[in-house]
Amino acid sequence: MITIQQLKKSYGQQPILYLPQWTVQQGEQVALLGPSGCGKSTLLHLLGGVLAADAGSITINGQTLSTMSEAARDEFRSKHIGYVFQDFYLIPSLTAKENIEWALTSQERGSAMKRKQLIEQWFERVGLSDHMNRYPSQLSRGQQQRVAMIRALIHTPPLVLADEPTGSLDWETASHIMQLLLELSKEHSMTLVTVTHDLHLAELYPTTVQMKEINELIKQPAQKGVLV
């Protein structure tokens, strides 16, 4: 699903990432771990095509992002990648259901009846059937994150990227949300890459990767001049 070769990224004069090689298999569930400044969120945004690499190649699902224009990366992301953020980015003036309907408007999902059934199935799956018509302000933070997860996953993208999806939640809610994300991605054979700083939550994942294992710039920070 993911193949990286000689990937480099800097911010101004500050090198952030150098990954000689890294691969993630189709359907794999990976937790990326590391301290602030180690490049894990930068890597996630490179995988999502939000950022462009300075050098090297990123291949996602057989397509090379590093040769795409920004517009092409945006189109690729909308069709092939689901994003789950720490902040939910729900539209406050729309109900939970309307937030999902809005996300589906540009997708080919058949008749209105099929779209309605699809949305209802996903709300039932995350345990929010009785909350579809509530506004974000009427939902708890954990419930808002479940709605945001529906928005990211309802298209069943081959790749899901999650950036600290439980960072603003209490421990019990965070554990439930992370387990649900793992279950949903597995049910639909989605590859999942999650950035987290929480070692306990990372233990839920079949595969954990420390950034220092793959980012050459933080293996020897004193020589490379990188803050970690």
Long-range contacts (C-beta under 8 A, 24 or more apart in sequence): 1-25, 1-26, 1-27, 1-28, 1-60, 1-61, 1-158, 1-159, 1-191, 2-47, 2-58, 2-59, 2-60, 2-159, 2-191, 2-193, 3-57, 3-58, 3-59, 4-56, 4-57, 4-58, 4-59, 5-56, 5-57, 6-55, 6-56, 6-57, 7-46, 7-53, 7-55, 7-56, 7-57, 7-58, 8-53, 8-54, 8-55, 8-56, 9-39, 9-42, 9-46, 9-51, 9-53, 9-54, 10-54, 14-226, 15-217, 15-224, 15-225, 15-226, 16-42, 16-217, 16-226, 17-42, 17-43, 17-46, 17-215, 17-217, 18-215, 18-216, 18-217, 19-43, 19-56, 19-214, 19-215, 19-216, 20-216, 22-214, 24-191, 24-193, 25-191, 26-158, 26-189, 26-191, 27-186, 27-189, 27-190, 27-191, 28-191, 28-192, 28-206, 28-207, 29-182, 29-185, 29-186, 29-191, 29-192, 29-194, 29-205, 29-206, 29-207, 30-192, 30-193, 30-194, 30-205, 30-207, 30-208, 30-209, 31-194, 31-196, 31-201, 31-202, 31-204, 31-205, 31-207, 31-208, 31-209, 32-193, 32-194, 32-195, 32-196, 32-209, 32-211, 33-196, 33-197, 33-199, 33-202, 33-208, 33-209, 33-210, 33-211, 34-197, 34-210, 34-211, 34-212, 34-215, 34-218, 34-228, 35-197, 35-228, 36-197, 37-226, 37-227, 37-228, 38-211, 38-212, 38-215, 38-218, 38-228, 39-211, 39-215, 39-217, 39-218, 40-195, 40-211, 41-163, 41-164, 41-195, 43-195, 43-211, 43-215, 44-161, 44-163, 44-193, 44-195, 47-81, 47-159, 47-161, 47-193, 48-77, 48-81, 48-83, 48-161, 49-73, 49-74, 49-76, 49-77, 49-81, 50-77, 60-159, 61-158, 61-159, 78-106, 79-155, 79-157, 80-157, 80-158, 80-159, 81-157, 81-159, 81-160, 81-161, 82-152, 82-153, 82-155, 82-157, 82-159, 82-160, 82-161, 82-190, 83-152, 83-160, 83-161, 83-162, 83-163, 84-145, 84-148, 84-149, 84-152, 84-160, 84-161, 84-162, 84-163, 84-165, 84-181, 85-148, 85-162, 85-163, 85-164, 85-165, 86-163, 86-164, 86-165, 86-166, 86-167, 86-168, 87-168, 88-136, 88-141, 88-144, 88-145, 88-147, 88-148, 89-148, 90-136, 90-144, 90-147, 90-148, 91-136, 92-135, 92-136, 92-137, 93-135, 94-135, 95-132, 95-133, 95-134, 95-135, 96-123, 96-128, 96-131, 96-132, 96-133, 96-134, 96-135, 96-136, 96-139, 96-143, 96-147, 97-123, 97-132, 97-133, 99-136, 99-147, 99-151, 100-147, 100-150, 100-151, 100-154, 103-151, 103-154, 104-154, 107-155, 118-154, 119-150, 119-154, 122-150, 122-153, 122-154, 123-150, 125-184, 126-150, 126-180, 126-184, 140-173, 141-168, 141-169, 141-173, 142-169, 142-173, 142-176, 142-177, 145-169, 145-177, 146-177, 146-180, 149-177, 149-180, 149-181, 149-184, 153-184, 153-185, 153-188, 153-190, 156-188, 156-190, 157-190, 158-190, 158-191, 159-190, 159-191, 159-193, 160-185, 160-190, 160-191, 160-192, 160-193, 161-193, 161-194, 162-192, 162-193, 162-194, 162-195, 163-194, 163-195, 164-195, 164-196, 164-197, 165-194, 165-196, 166-196, 166-198, 166-201, 167-196, 167-197, 174-198, 174-201, 175-200, 175-201, 175-204, 178-204, 179-204
